[in-house]
Amino acid sequence: MNKMCEQKIGFIGLGRMASAIIKGIISSGFMPKENILGFDVNQDALKYGAKNLDITPVSSLEELMSKASIVLIATKPFVIKNVLDEIKDKVRNHLVISILAGVSLKVYENNLPNTRVVRVMPNTPALISEGMSAVCKGNFAHDYDAEFVYNMFSKLGKAIYINEKDIDIVTAISGSGPAFYYYIIEKIADAGKKLGLDYETALTLSAQTALGSAKMMFETPDTPEELIRAVTTPGGCTEVGNNVLANSNIDETLFKTIKRTMEKAKKLGG
């Protein structure tokens, strides 16, 4: 594992998610910035990587493939065929890591025969070492490859191993999930503002309450139902709010949100 950490990793695509991963890798000490290369067809993104991420930019995929033994693909899913066409003759026992939604291991293995591939679904809180990542291993990847990727993304928050058949659900829950939680936090803050608080105060209350509630889930053995009961006094304020939620269609709305996001993830790689 230590030897793999000493190898160079090349990022194909330097968008927001790649930037979050790079910053997390460097800040956690998992890999030095000198071992990280980046390529992006967008020159502004490439310049950002060199200046703000302080990594080594390369001018072509050929250069990246020749200098890095680990390749992390972080492009848009719809350009993956072009990327694979360009690197397929340059793969020489590389470990390929993919963070693309909707692009299956089979796509990589059909285009890059016998290549070691590990697929990951991360999320943007990796930027502050509070990410959630799901890792699944391809047919030709070794256990130590998956362990390396698992350990790398564990430095960015939490990581789990999953079966690839479940990754589109993971994409909906944790990959896209931060946006859904931001929306809920914002709407609760909006309610506070409408009822008389200034917005910044309401947003602080809402966001910190969400953070504390999530940490309670991890740091106590209680189930969500038990935690709800612990906050709820019979006949009290929380019970009234619980009843509003129970009598709304919020369950259906959240299920529909996750289901449609999952369906979109399935289509992205097509």
Backbone as JSON, one array per atom type, in Angstrom:
{
  "sequence": "MNKMCEQKIGFIGLGRMASAIIKGIISSGFMPKENILGFDVNQDALKYGAKNLDITPVSSLEELMSKASIVLIATKPFVIKNVLDEIKDKVRNHLVISILAGVSLKVYENNLPNTRVVRVMPNTPALISEGMSAVCKGNFAHDYDAEFVYNMFSKLGKAIYINEKDIDIVTAISGSGPAFYYYIIEKIADAGKKLGLDYETALTLSAQTALGSAKMMFETPDTPEELIRAVTTPGGCTEVGNNVLANSNIDETLFKTIKRTMEKAKKLGG",
  "N": [[0.83, -1.21, 0.0], [1.93, 1.25, 0.82], [3.81, 1.57, -1.18], [2.18, 2.02, -3.41], [1.14, 4.48, -2.75], [3.3, 6.02, -3.19], [3.5, 6.18, -5.88], [2.75, 7.92, -8.96], [-0.24, 9.71, -9.57], [-2.57, 10.39, -12.06], [-4.91, 12.8, -13.01], [-7.63, 12.82, -15.12], [-9.44, 15.26, -16.24], [-10.41, 18.07, -14.48], [-12.47, 19.13, -12.89], [-15.01, 20.18, -10.5], [-15.45, 17.97, -8.75], [-13.13, 16.44, -9.07], [-11.28, 18.34, -8.2], [-12.04, 18.57, -5.51], [-11.37, 16.02, -4.59], [-8.59, 15.98, -5.05], [-7.72, 18.08, -3.36], [-8.49, 16.98, -0.93], [-6.9, 14.64, -0.82], [-4.32, 15.75, -0.69], [-4.44, 17.43, 1.61], [-4.96, 15.57, 3.59], [-2.65, 14.18, 3.7], [-2.32, 11.82, 2.4], [-1.14, 11.51, -0.1], [1.59, 13.15, -1.62], [1.6, 16.44, -3.13], [3.35, 16.61, -5.21], [3.21, 14.22, -6.48], [0.97, 14.21, -7.98], [-0.66, 14.58, -11.01], [-2.29, 16.47, -13.59], [-4.74, 16.7, -16.18], [-6.69, 18.51, -18.51], [-8.99, 19.28, -21.06], [-10.04, 21.74, -21.08], [-8.56, 24.75, -20.9], [-8.65, 26.7, -18.9], [-9.42, 25.26, -16.66], [-7.19, 23.63, -16.45], [-5.19, 25.5, -15.89], [-6.17, 26.39, -13.45], [-5.8, 24.08, -11.93], [-3.02, 23.95, -11.84], [-2.36, 26.36, -10.53], [-4.14, 26.83, -8.25], [-4.6, 24.29, -7.11], [-2.1, 23.4, -7.01], [-0.79, 21.32, -8.38], [0.9, 19.23, -10.79], [0.58, 20.23, -14.06], [-0.2, 18.63, -17.19], [0.27, 18.45, -20.73], [-1.03, 16.74, -22.46], [-2.94, 13.69, -22.93], [-1.33, 11.59, -23.57], [1.13, 12.29, -22.41], [0.36, 12.29, -19.71], [-0.35, 9.58, -19.33], [2.1, 8.39, -19.69], [3.57, 9.25, -17.54], [2.19, 8.75, -15.18], [1.18, 6.05, -13.09], [-1.17, 5.43, -11.99], [-4.44, 6.22, -12.83], [-7.0, 8.53, -12.68], [-10.2, 8.94, -13.72], [-12.17, 11.66, -14.37], [-13.98, 12.98, -15.98], [-16.78, 14.37, -17.88], [-19.53, 12.13, -18.12], [-20.51, 11.7, -20.75], [-18.42, 11.96, -22.5], [-16.78, 9.82, -22.27], [-16.28, 7.71, -24.06], [-14.64, 8.85, -26.03], [-12.42, 9.49, -24.47], [-11.54, 6.95, -23.64], [-10.94, 5.81, -26.11], [-8.73, 7.32, -26.73], [-6.84, 6.67, -24.81], [-6.52, 3.93, -24.83], [-4.47, 2.57, -26.2], [-2.35, 3.25, -24.69], [-2.34, 2.26, -22.2], [-0.55, 0.63, -19.76], [-0.38, -1.63, -17.69], [-1.62, 0.09, -15.9], [-3.44, 1.28, -13.05], [-6.76, 2.01, -13.2], [-9.02, 4.37, -12.11], [-12.37, 5.19, -11.76], [-14.71, 7.82, -11.44], [-17.12, 8.3, -12.53], [-20.56, 8.85, -12.91], [-22.97, 6.48, -13.9], [-21.4, 5.12, -15.77], [-20.41, 2.0, -16.45], [-18.36, -0.66, -15.05], [-18.02, -2.56, -16.99], [-17.99, -1.1, -19.39], [-15.46, 0.1, -19.3], [-13.83, -2.19, -19.19], [-14.45, -3.46, -21.56], [-13.41, -1.7, -23.4], [-10.82, -1.31, -22.57], [-9.15, -3.83, -22.46], [-8.44, -6.34, -20.02], [-7.59, -4.54, -18.13], [-6.89, -3.12, -14.94], [-9.44, -1.96, -13.06], [-11.14, 0.21, -10.89], [-14.12, 1.3, -9.59], [-15.64, 4.24, -8.33], [-18.02, 6.0, -6.39], [-18.03, 9.08, -5.3], [-18.56, 12.03, -3.2], [-19.02, 15.65, -3.04], [-18.46, 16.75, -0.38], [-16.03, 15.63, 0.23], [-14.12, 17.52, -0.04], [-13.86, 18.79, 2.41], [-13.05, 16.75, 3.98], [-15.22, 15.18, 4.71], [-16.49, 13.44, 3.07], [-18.53, 10.96, 1.33], [-18.02, 7.88, 0.05], [-18.38, 5.23, -2.29], [-17.08, 2.11, -3.18], [-16.23, -0.1, -5.79], [-14.89, -3.07, -7.21], [-13.31, -3.96, -10.27], [-13.22, -6.73, -12.66], [-10.57, -7.39, -13.22], [-9.02, -6.09, -11.46], [-6.93, -6.12, -8.57], [-7.22, -7.27, -5.14], [-5.67, -5.62, -3.55], [-5.62, -3.32, -5.06], [-8.26, -2.36, -4.85], [-8.25, -1.98, -2.12], [-6.34, 0.05, -1.85], [-7.68, 2.18, -3.18], [-9.96, 2.35, -1.6], [-8.78, 3.1, 0.86], [-7.7, 5.57, 0.1], [-10.0, 7.13, -0.47], [-11.19, 6.94, 1.99], [-9.69, 8.68, 3.45], [-10.86, 10.99, 2.78], [-13.19, 11.18, 4.1], [-15.83, 9.05, 4.75], [-15.86, 5.65, 3.6], [-17.19, 2.92, 1.74], [-17.47, -0.52, 0.69], [-19.18, -1.71, -2.17], [-21.52, -3.63, -4.18], [-21.52, -3.45, -7.72], [-24.03, -3.41, -8.9], [-25.58, -1.9, -7.28], [-24.75, 0.7, -7.46], [-25.95, 2.86, -8.8], [-28.05, 3.55, -7.19], [-26.64, 4.38, -4.97], [-25.42, 6.6, -6.13], [-27.63, 8.3, -6.35], [-28.35, 8.65, -3.65], [-26.02, 9.45, -2.12], [-24.12, 10.54, -3.92], [-25.48, 12.55, -5.43], [-26.83, 13.48, -3.29], [-25.85, 15.58, -1.44], [-26.77, 17.99, -2.63], [-29.51, 17.77, -2.28], [-29.77, 17.8, 0.49], [-28.72, 20.35, 1.01], [-30.74, 21.87, -0.1], [-32.92, 21.27, 1.59], [-31.93, 22.25, 4.03], [-31.71, 24.95, 3.36], [-34.42, 25.6, 2.88], [-35.57, 25.26, 5.39], [-34.23, 27.28, 6.72], [-35.26, 29.43, 5.27], [-37.89, 29.33, 6.16], [-37.52, 30.12, 8.81], [-36.71, 32.75, 8.38], [-39.03, 33.87, 7.23], [-40.61, 33.82, 9.44], [-39.53, 35.69, 11.07], [-36.79, 35.74, 11.85], [-33.43, 36.91, 11.09], [-31.88, 36.07, 7.98], [-29.24, 34.93, 7.95], [-28.84, 34.1, 10.59], [-30.9, 32.2, 10.81], [-30.04, 30.38, 8.87], [-27.63, 29.48, 9.97], [-28.58, 28.23, 12.28], [-30.13, 26.18, 11.09], [-28.25, 24.74, 9.47], [-26.24, 23.93, 11.34], [-27.79, 22.39, 13.03], [-28.52, 20.32, 11.31], [-25.97, 19.22, 10.86], [-25.23, 18.41, 13.49], [-27.28, 16.58, 14.02], [-26.77, 14.6, 12.1], [-24.28, 13.69, 12.99], [-25.02, 12.6, 15.41], [-26.31, 10.31, 14.54], [-24.17, 8.7, 13.84], [-22.66, 8.53, 16.16], [-24.08, 7.52, 18.27], [-25.77, 4.53, 19.39], [-28.4, 4.48, 18.7], [-31.39, 4.06, 16.75], [-32.81, 5.88, 13.9], [-35.54, 6.24, 14.49], [-35.57, 5.97, 17.27], [-34.01, 8.15, 17.99], [-35.64, 10.22, 17.13], [-37.78, 9.9, 18.9], [-36.46, 10.56, 21.25], [-36.19, 13.29, 21.08], [-38.76, 14.13, 21.08], [-41.39, 15.24, 22.98], [-44.37, 14.01, 24.36], [-47.26, 15.64, 23.29], [-45.91, 17.97, 22.97], [-43.88, 20.59, 21.38], [-42.25, 19.46, 19.29], [-43.66, 17.19, 18.61], [-45.91, 18.24, 17.36], [-44.75, 19.32, 15.04], [-43.73, 16.92, 13.96], [-46.12, 15.66, 13.32], [-47.07, 17.26, 11.26], [-45.19, 16.67, 9.26], [-45.66, 13.91, 9.01], [-48.22, 13.89, 7.97], [-47.92, 14.99, 5.53], [-46.81, 14.79, 2.07], [-44.15, 14.13, 2.08], [-42.59, 11.79, 2.27], [-43.19, 10.46, -0.12], [-42.3, 12.37, -1.94], [-39.51, 12.48, -1.42], [-38.82, 9.84, -2.02], [-39.42, 9.78, -4.75], [-37.59, 11.67, -5.64], [-35.11, 10.38, -5.18], [-35.47, 8.07, -6.71], [-35.83, 9.03, -9.38], [-33.4, 10.3, -9.75], [-31.67, 8.13, -9.56], [-32.53, 6.7, -11.85], [-31.71, 8.45, -13.84], [-28.96, 8.3, -13.48], [-28.5, 5.71, -14.38], [-28.87, 6.04, -17.09], [-26.87, 7.73, -17.93], [-24.37, 6.67, -18.76], [-25.01, 5.48, -21.11]],
  "CA": [[0.0, 0.0, 0.0], [2.79, 2.42, 0.86], [4.43, 1.73, -2.49], [1.21, 2.63, -4.31], [1.02, 5.89, -2.38], [4.48, 6.71, -3.71], [3.38, 6.28, -7.32], [2.08, 9.14, -9.43], [-1.63, 9.58, -10.0], [-2.94, 11.4, -13.04], [-6.33, 13.09, -13.1], [-8.16, 13.21, -16.42], [-10.57, 16.09, -15.85], [-10.09, 18.83, -13.26], [-13.67, 19.83, -12.48], [-15.24, 20.37, -9.07], [-15.27, 16.75, -7.97], [-11.71, 16.12, -9.09], [-10.61, 19.31, -7.34], [-12.32, 18.2, -4.12], [-10.58, 14.82, -4.27], [-7.18, 16.36, -5.0], [-7.49, 18.84, -2.13], [-8.6, 16.04, 0.19], [-5.72, 13.77, -0.83], [-3.16, 16.52, -0.25], [-4.61, 17.91, 2.99], [-4.94, 14.43, 4.5], [-1.32, 13.61, 3.7], [-2.32, 10.49, 1.77], [-0.23, 11.53, -1.23], [2.12, 14.51, -1.78], [1.15, 17.13, -4.34], [4.33, 16.36, -6.27], [2.87, 12.95, -7.13], [-0.34, 14.36, -8.62], [-0.65, 15.22, -12.31], [-3.63, 16.78, -14.06], [-4.97, 17.09, -17.57], [-8.06, 18.88, -18.85], [-9.05, 19.94, -22.36], [-10.37, 23.13, -20.78], [-7.32, 25.38, -20.46], [-8.89, 27.41, -17.64], [-9.38, 24.23, -15.61], [-5.8, 23.2, -16.34], [-4.47, 26.58, -15.19], [-6.64, 26.36, -12.06], [-5.13, 22.97, -11.27], [-1.62, 24.3, -11.61], [-2.22, 27.48, -9.61], [-4.88, 26.71, -7.0], [-4.42, 22.97, -6.53], [-0.64, 23.25, -6.89], [-0.37, 20.04, -8.92], [1.66, 19.34, -12.04], [-0.26, 20.1, -15.25], [0.41, 18.02, -18.38], [-0.34, 19.03, -21.93], [-1.73, 15.74, -23.26], [-3.2, 12.41, -22.29], [-0.15, 10.75, -23.79], [2.1, 12.64, -21.36], [-0.17, 11.83, -18.44], [-0.27, 8.12, -19.27], [3.5, 7.98, -19.62], [4.18, 9.66, -16.27], [1.41, 8.26, -14.03], [0.83, 4.63, -13.1], [-2.57, 5.39, -11.54], [-5.2, 7.21, -13.6], [-8.36, 8.75, -12.17], [-11.01, 9.57, -14.76], [-13.16, 12.54, -13.74], [-14.58, 13.78, -17.05], [-18.22, 14.2, -18.0], [-19.79, 10.76, -18.6], [-20.82, 11.58, -22.17], [-17.19, 11.98, -23.32], [-15.93, 8.72, -21.86], [-15.85, 6.9, -25.2], [-13.51, 9.54, -26.63], [-11.27, 9.36, -23.57], [-11.05, 5.57, -23.7], [-10.32, 5.62, -27.42], [-7.44, 8.0, -26.77], [-5.84, 6.09, -23.89], [-6.5, 2.46, -24.87], [-3.17, 2.08, -26.66], [-1.32, 3.79, -23.81], [-2.46, 1.6, -20.91], [0.52, -0.33, -19.51], [-0.53, -2.05, -16.29], [-2.13, 1.17, -15.07], [-4.68, 1.16, -12.29], [-7.71, 3.04, -13.64], [-10.09, 4.67, -11.15], [-13.43, 5.99, -12.38], [-15.71, 8.4, -10.54], [-18.2, 8.76, -13.39], [-21.9, 8.3, -12.72], [-23.62, 5.85, -15.03], [-20.48, 4.41, -16.66], [-20.18, 0.74, -15.77], [-17.06, -1.31, -15.16], [-18.02, -3.26, -18.27], [-17.59, -0.14, -20.42], [-14.0, 0.21, -19.24], [-13.19, -3.47, -19.46], [-14.63, -3.75, -22.99], [-12.56, -0.79, -24.18], [-9.44, -1.43, -22.08], [-9.11, -5.24, -22.06], [-7.53, -6.82, -18.96], [-7.1, -3.42, -17.31], [-7.33, -3.06, -13.54], [-10.35, -0.81, -12.92], [-11.93, 0.33, -9.66], [-15.12, 2.36, -9.76], [-15.98, 4.92, -7.07], [-18.98, 7.09, -6.39], [-17.75, 9.97, -4.18], [-19.35, 13.26, -3.24], [-18.2, 16.86, -2.88], [-17.92, 17.02, 0.95], [-14.64, 15.18, 0.3], [-13.31, 18.73, 0.04], [-13.62, 19.1, 3.83], [-12.82, 15.45, 4.63], [-16.48, 14.62, 5.19], [-17.12, 12.8, 1.92], [-19.07, 9.6, 1.4], [-17.62, 7.23, -1.19], [-18.66, 3.8, -2.44], [-16.02, 1.54, -3.99], [-16.44, -1.46, -6.3], [-13.71, -3.55, -7.92], [-13.52, -4.61, -11.55], [-12.84, -8.14, -12.76], [-9.13, -7.58, -13.36], [-8.35, -5.38, -10.36], [-6.54, -6.94, -7.43], [-7.77, -6.82, -3.87], [-4.89, -4.49, -3.04], [-6.05, -2.12, -5.8], [-9.49, -1.88, -4.2], [-7.88, -1.5, -0.78], [-5.69, 1.35, -2.04], [-8.71, 3.17, -3.5], [-10.78, 2.48, -0.38], [-8.02, 3.89, 1.84], [-7.58, 6.93, -0.4], [-11.26, 7.84, -0.28], [-11.46, 7.0, 3.44], [-9.03, 9.89, 3.93], [-11.72, 12.12, 2.41], [-14.45, 11.02, 4.82], [-16.16, 7.64, 4.94], [-15.93, 4.86, 2.38], [-17.74, 1.57, 1.88], [-17.44, -1.37, -0.49], [-20.52, -2.09, -2.61], [-21.65, -4.32, -5.45], [-21.78, -2.45, -8.75], [-25.46, -3.36, -9.22], [-26.23, -0.92, -6.39], [-24.05, 1.99, -7.48], [-26.82, 3.95, -9.24], [-28.8, 3.97, -6.0], [-25.66, 5.15, -4.2], [-25.29, 7.89, -6.81], [-28.79, 9.12, -6.0], [-28.41, 8.97, -2.22], [-24.87, 10.2, -1.61], [-23.46, 11.32, -4.96], [-26.31, 13.75, -5.63], [-27.48, 13.8, -2.02], [-25.56, 16.87, -0.82], [-27.64, 19.04, -3.18], [-30.84, 17.63, -1.69], [-29.68, 18.27, 1.86], [-28.58, 21.81, 0.97], [-32.07, 22.4, -0.4], [-33.73, 21.17, 2.81], [-31.36, 23.21, 4.99], [-32.08, 26.3, 2.91], [-35.85, 25.83, 3.04], [-35.83, 25.44, 6.82], [-33.77, 28.65, 7.01], [-36.25, 30.35, 4.68], [-39.05, 29.36, 7.07], [-37.14, 30.96, 9.94], [-36.71, 34.14, 7.93], [-40.42, 34.29, 7.06], [-41.22, 33.94, 10.76], [-38.99, 36.84, 11.8], [-35.34, 35.74, 12.05], [-32.64, 37.29, 9.92], [-31.59, 34.85, 7.21], [-27.96, 34.33, 8.34], [-29.08, 33.4, 11.85], [-31.72, 31.03, 10.52], [-29.22, 29.41, 8.13], [-26.7, 28.9, 10.94], [-29.37, 27.29, 13.09], [-30.53, 25.04, 10.28], [-27.09, 23.96, 9.04], [-25.6, 23.29, 12.48], [-28.7, 21.36, 13.51], [-28.36, 19.2, 10.39], [-24.67, 18.63, 11.15], [-25.29, 17.73, 14.78], [-28.18, 15.44, 13.92], [-26.07, 13.55, 11.35], [-23.24, 13.13, 13.85], [-25.71, 11.75, 16.4], [-26.59, 9.04, 13.89], [-22.96, 7.89, 13.84], [-21.99, 8.46, 17.45], [-24.91, 6.81, 19.25], [-26.28, 3.28, 18.83], [-29.84, 4.58, 18.52], [-31.95, 4.12, 15.4], [-33.46, 7.17, 13.66], [-36.82, 6.3, 15.21], [-35.28, 6.2, 18.69], [-33.53, 9.52, 18.13], [-36.83, 11.07, 17.01], [-38.53, 9.82, 20.17], [-35.7, 11.23, 22.3], [-36.41, 14.73, 20.95], [-40.2, 14.41, 21.05], [-42.18, 15.14, 24.2], [-45.79, 13.87, 24.02], [-48.03, 16.87, 23.43], [-45.02, 19.12, 22.9], [-43.64, 21.29, 20.11], [-41.71, 18.58, 18.25], [-44.73, 16.29, 18.18], [-46.74, 18.98, 16.4], [-44.02, 19.34, 13.79], [-43.72, 15.55, 13.42], [-47.44, 15.37, 12.74], [-47.14, 17.95, 9.96], [-44.41, 15.87, 8.32], [-46.32, 12.62, 8.79], [-49.44, 14.08, 7.19], [-47.58, 15.55, 4.22], [-46.36, 13.77, 1.11], [-42.69, 14.24, 2.03], [-42.03, 10.46, 1.98], [-43.35, 10.21, -1.56], [-41.44, 13.31, -2.66], [-38.12, 12.06, -1.28], [-38.65, 8.6, -2.78], [-39.42, 10.15, -6.16], [-36.32, 12.36, -5.88], [-34.04, 9.38, -5.25], [-35.75, 7.16, -7.82], [-35.56, 9.68, -10.67], [-31.96, 10.51, -9.83], [-31.11, 6.8, -9.87], [-32.83, 6.38, -13.25], [-30.85, 9.29, -14.68], [-27.62, 7.74, -13.39], [-28.45, 4.51, -15.23], [-28.86, 6.44, -18.49], [-25.73, 8.6, -18.26], [-23.31, 5.97, -19.47], [-25.51, 4.91, -22.35]],
  "C": [[0.86, 1.26, 0.0], [3.45, 2.67, -0.5], [3.47, 2.38, -3.47], [1.05, 4.11, -4.02], [2.19, 6.71, -2.91], [4.43, 6.85, -5.23], [2.68, 7.59, -7.69], [0.67, 8.82, -9.9], [-1.97, 10.73, -10.94], [-4.44, 11.57, -13.13], [-6.68, 13.52, -14.52], [-9.47, 13.94, -16.16], [-10.28, 16.75, -14.52], [-11.28, 19.71, -12.85], [-13.82, 19.87, -10.97], [-14.97, 19.12, -8.25], [-13.81, 16.34, -7.92], [-10.94, 17.05, -8.16], [-10.82, 18.99, -5.86], [-11.48, 17.0, -3.7], [-9.11, 15.18, -4.13], [-6.88, 17.11, -3.71], [-7.55, 17.93, -0.9], [-7.4, 15.13, 0.31], [-4.51, 14.5, -0.26], [-3.28, 16.91, 1.22], [-4.56, 16.78, 4.01], [-3.55, 13.82, 4.62], [-1.24, 12.24, 3.05], [-1.3, 10.42, 0.64], [0.29, 12.97, -1.39], [1.7, 15.12, -3.11], [2.09, 16.9, -5.51], [4.02, 15.1, -7.06], [1.55, 13.02, -7.89], [-0.2, 15.17, -9.91], [-2.09, 15.5, -12.73], [-3.67, 17.17, -15.51], [-6.44, 17.44, -17.75], [-8.02, 19.59, -20.2], [-9.4, 21.42, -22.21], [-9.12, 23.8, -20.18], [-7.48, 26.15, -19.15], [-8.83, 26.43, -16.47], [-7.95, 23.76, -15.38], [-4.97, 24.24, -15.58], [-4.88, 26.63, -13.72], [-5.93, 25.25, -11.29], [-3.7, 23.29, -10.92], [-1.47, 25.36, -10.52], [-2.87, 27.22, -8.25], [-4.73, 25.36, -6.32], [-2.94, 22.66, -6.32], [-0.18, 21.85, -7.3], [0.34, 20.28, -10.25], [0.73, 19.18, -13.24], [0.52, 19.39, -16.37], [-0.38, 18.46, -19.59], [-1.12, 18.04, -22.77], [-1.99, 14.49, -22.45], [-2.0, 11.47, -22.46], [0.91, 11.01, -22.72], [1.65, 12.13, -20.01], [0.0, 10.32, -18.29], [1.18, 7.64, -19.15], [4.12, 8.27, -18.26], [3.46, 9.1, -15.04], [1.12, 6.77, -14.18], [-0.59, 4.39, -12.59], [-3.29, 6.52, -12.26], [-6.6, 7.32, -13.01], [-9.14, 9.55, -13.2], [-12.16, 10.34, -14.12], [-13.76, 13.49, -14.78], [-16.1, 13.73, -16.94], [-18.5, 12.8, -18.58], [-19.95, 10.66, -20.12], [-19.58, 11.62, -23.07], [-16.3, 10.77, -23.06], [-15.44, 7.88, -23.04], [-14.64, 7.54, -25.88], [-12.25, 9.39, -25.79], [-10.67, 7.96, -23.67], [-10.38, 5.27, -25.03], [-8.9, 6.2, -27.45], [-6.39, 7.33, -25.89], [-5.66, 4.59, -24.06], [-5.17, 1.88, -25.32], [-2.02, 2.52, -25.76], [-1.37, 3.16, -22.43], [-1.39, 0.53, -20.79], [0.48, -0.71, -18.03], [-0.92, -0.9, -15.37], [-3.29, 0.66, -14.2], [-5.56, 2.32, -12.72], [-8.82, 3.17, -12.6], [-11.1, 5.56, -11.85], [-14.37, 6.53, -11.32], [-16.95, 8.83, -11.33], [-19.52, 8.07, -13.07], [-22.37, 7.65, -14.01], [-22.72, 5.09, -15.97], [-19.99, 3.15, -15.95], [-18.74, 0.26, -15.91], [-16.93, -2.02, -16.51], [-17.58, -2.36, -19.41], [-16.07, -0.02, -20.47], [-13.33, -1.08, -19.69], [-13.37, -3.9, -20.91], [-13.69, -2.91, -23.85], [-11.08, -0.86, -23.8], [-9.24, -2.86, -21.57], [-8.03, -5.55, -21.02], [-6.99, -5.71, -18.06], [-7.7, -3.48, -15.91], [-8.16, -1.78, -13.36], [-11.07, -0.9, -11.58], [-12.85, 1.53, -9.84], [-15.51, 2.93, -8.39], [-17.1, 5.92, -7.32], [-18.72, 7.93, -5.15], [-18.77, 11.1, -4.11], [-18.51, 14.46, -2.8], [-17.78, 17.19, -1.45], [-16.54, 16.39, 1.2], [-13.7, 16.37, 0.46], [-12.97, 19.1, 1.47], [-13.46, 17.83, 4.65], [-14.06, 14.88, 5.29], [-17.24, 13.96, 4.03], [-17.7, 11.44, 2.24], [-18.79, 8.96, 0.05], [-17.94, 5.74, -1.15], [-17.7, 3.24, -3.48], [-16.41, 0.15, -4.48], [-15.31, -1.82, -7.27], [-14.09, -4.24, -9.21], [-12.98, -6.03, -11.57], [-11.34, -8.37, -12.77], [-8.34, -6.86, -12.27], [-8.03, -6.36, -9.24], [-7.21, -6.42, -6.16], [-6.99, -5.62, -3.33], [-5.17, -3.2, -3.81], [-7.28, -1.5, -5.13], [-9.18, -1.32, -2.81], [-7.21, -0.13, -0.85], [-6.73, 2.45, -2.28], [-9.59, 3.43, -2.29], [-10.06, 3.36, 0.65], [-7.88, 5.34, 1.41], [-8.86, 7.72, -0.13], [-11.69, 7.87, 1.18], [-10.8, 8.23, 4.06], [-9.87, 11.13, 3.66], [-13.06, 12.08, 3.13], [-14.68, 9.57, 5.15], [-16.2, 6.94, 3.59], [-16.52, 3.5, 2.71], [-17.47, 0.81, 0.59], [-18.88, -1.7, -0.86], [-20.42, -2.97, -3.85], [-22.05, -3.3, -6.51], [-23.27, -2.34, -9.08], [-26.19, -2.31, -8.39], [-25.7, 0.5, -6.57], [-24.94, 3.15, -7.97], [-27.71, 4.44, -8.1], [-27.9, 4.82, -5.11], [-25.48, 6.55, -4.8], [-26.42, 8.82, -6.41], [-28.76, 9.56, -4.55], [-27.25, 9.84, -1.77], [-24.15, 11.01, -2.67], [-24.18, 12.63, -5.22], [-26.86, 14.29, -4.32], [-27.13, 15.13, -1.39], [-26.46, 17.99, -1.33], [-29.02, 18.98, -2.54], [-30.84, 18.13, -0.24], [-29.49, 19.78, 1.93], [-29.94, 22.46, 0.75], [-32.92, 22.41, 0.87], [-33.24, 22.16, 3.86], [-31.78, 24.64, 4.64], [-33.55, 26.57, 3.17], [-36.24, 25.98, 4.51], [-35.38, 26.83, 7.26], [-34.74, 29.68, 6.47], [-37.48, 30.47, 5.58], [-38.75, 30.24, 8.28], [-37.16, 32.44, 9.59], [-38.14, 34.67, 7.81], [-41.11, 34.52, 8.41], [-40.56, 34.99, 11.63], [-37.49, 36.86, 12.06], [-34.63, 36.36, 10.85], [-32.11, 36.01, 9.28], [-30.3, 34.17, 7.68], [-28.09, 33.56, 9.65], [-29.86, 32.12, 11.61], [-30.91, 29.95, 9.8], [-28.22, 28.73, 9.05], [-27.41, 27.86, 11.8], [-29.7, 26.01, 12.31], [-29.35, 24.14, 9.93], [-26.42, 23.24, 10.21], [-26.49, 22.19, 13.06], [-28.63, 20.12, 12.62], [-27.05, 18.46, 10.67], [-24.69, 17.82, 12.44], [-26.16, 16.48, 14.73], [-27.52, 14.27, 13.17], [-25.0, 12.9, 12.22], [-23.84, 12.24, 14.93], [-26.01, 10.37, 15.83], [-25.38, 8.1, 13.97], [-22.42, 7.62, 15.23], [-22.85, 7.9, 18.57], [-25.42, 5.52, 18.59], [-27.76, 3.34, 18.46], [-30.23, 4.6, 17.04], [-32.53, 5.51, 15.17], [-34.77, 7.31, 14.42], [-36.6, 6.6, 16.69], [-34.79, 7.63, 18.93], [-34.69, 10.51, 18.01], [-37.6, 11.09, 18.33], [-37.81, 10.57, 21.29], [-35.89, 12.74, 22.27], [-37.87, 15.1, 21.22], [-40.85, 14.18, 22.41], [-43.66, 15.01, 23.81], [-46.55, 15.17, 24.31], [-47.19, 18.13, 23.29], [-44.83, 19.66, 21.48], [-43.22, 20.34, 18.99], [-42.79, 17.64, 17.72], [-45.63, 16.97, 17.15], [-46.05, 19.02, 15.03], [-43.95, 17.96, 13.13], [-45.03, 15.21, 12.73], [-47.61, 16.05, 11.38], [-46.39, 17.13, 8.91], [-45.12, 14.57, 7.98], [-47.55, 12.74, 7.91], [-49.18, 14.74, 5.82], [-47.19, 14.42, 3.27], [-44.83, 13.76, 0.99], [-42.03, 12.9, 1.73], [-42.05, 10.18, 0.49], [-42.41, 11.12, -2.36], [-39.98, 12.89, -2.6], [-37.86, 10.76, -2.05], [-38.56, 8.9, -4.28], [-38.1, 10.83, -6.54], [-35.2, 11.35, -6.08], [-34.24, 8.46, -6.46], [-35.4, 7.79, -9.16], [-34.07, 9.97, -10.85], [-31.25, 9.21, -10.18], [-31.33, 6.44, -11.34], [-31.96, 7.19, -14.2], [-29.41, 8.76, -14.66], [-27.47, 6.53, -14.3], [-28.3, 4.89, -16.71], [-27.57, 7.17, -18.91], [-24.66, 7.91, -19.08], [-23.72, 5.43, -20.81], [-25.15, 5.71, -23.58]]
}
